[in-house]
């Protein structure tokens, strides 16, 4: 054990163990290591307590109500605290009572068709032209397939089969791979982007499908941070009104919008939603079909559909 940072050593061990089981833990990893450094910097060596965890959680504030922010941070420590009990049985595991219950999900912003058109148009106008083509294709693909941003950025050229109209999405959020079929219009858009891209770079099977376009970044993979920065600039430029419960409209809301649009279309076409949900859950890479069903009750655009599912099939006779 590292004598200077004993809890950080435990945190790294915990995270490595969980990752071997297939968990990505991107957000939790940052929080757990931040908490471990906080405790180690204090020189504290006793059992971890809820009071200590709450003191760490209160160090930051977000755009939501402070107690919601603190509660979300505290929630990220629960798994680590339970794991630590094997070494120190007196370790406390925080619950929902300290800062109040934290909602598991916030309603997303659901893009209108016009907002999507405006986004892709604004992306297309970015300079230089390859940059515009890259971001138009990237945001368009996410909107058309519901890919996670990380999945889109990890695509290699060999993963994008434009002859059969199929993507191979590898090592996703839950360390699984899946195939994603493309609509012909999406295939054609990606084909146009690839032709434009290949005028500027030498392509191999390992080439990132979406590439950086300037200086030493030309032909290199785009970073998530870079893409979020560009999206933020376009968001401010377009001046959208946020209809979601998050602090601002996010790239991830394109994924939410795809799922909602698909369910609404099925509803209009009279498709059996229960039969179709499993296929949709598999297509978007949800670990559990319940994550897909959440949209029926957690997204305003689908609330009416959820209500209709529970309407009585016959009138109640009150006589």
Buried (B, 14 or more C-beta within 10 A) or exposed (E): EEEEBBBBBBBBEBBEEBEEEEBBBEEBBEBBBBBBBBBBEEEBEEBBBBEBBBBBBBEEEEEBEEBBBBBBBBBBBBBBBEBBBEEEEEBBBBEEEBBEEBEEEEBBBBBEEEBBEBBBEBBBEBEEBBBBBBBBBBBBBBBBBBBBBBBBBBBBBEBBEBEEBBBBBBEBBEEEEBEBEBEEEBBEBBBEBBEBBEEBBEEEEEBBBBBBBEEEEEBBBBEEEEBEEBBBEBBEEEEBEEBBBBEEBBBBBBBBBBBBBBBBEBBEEEEEBEEBBEEBBBBBBBEEBEBBBBBBEBBEBBBEBBEEEEEEEEEEEEE
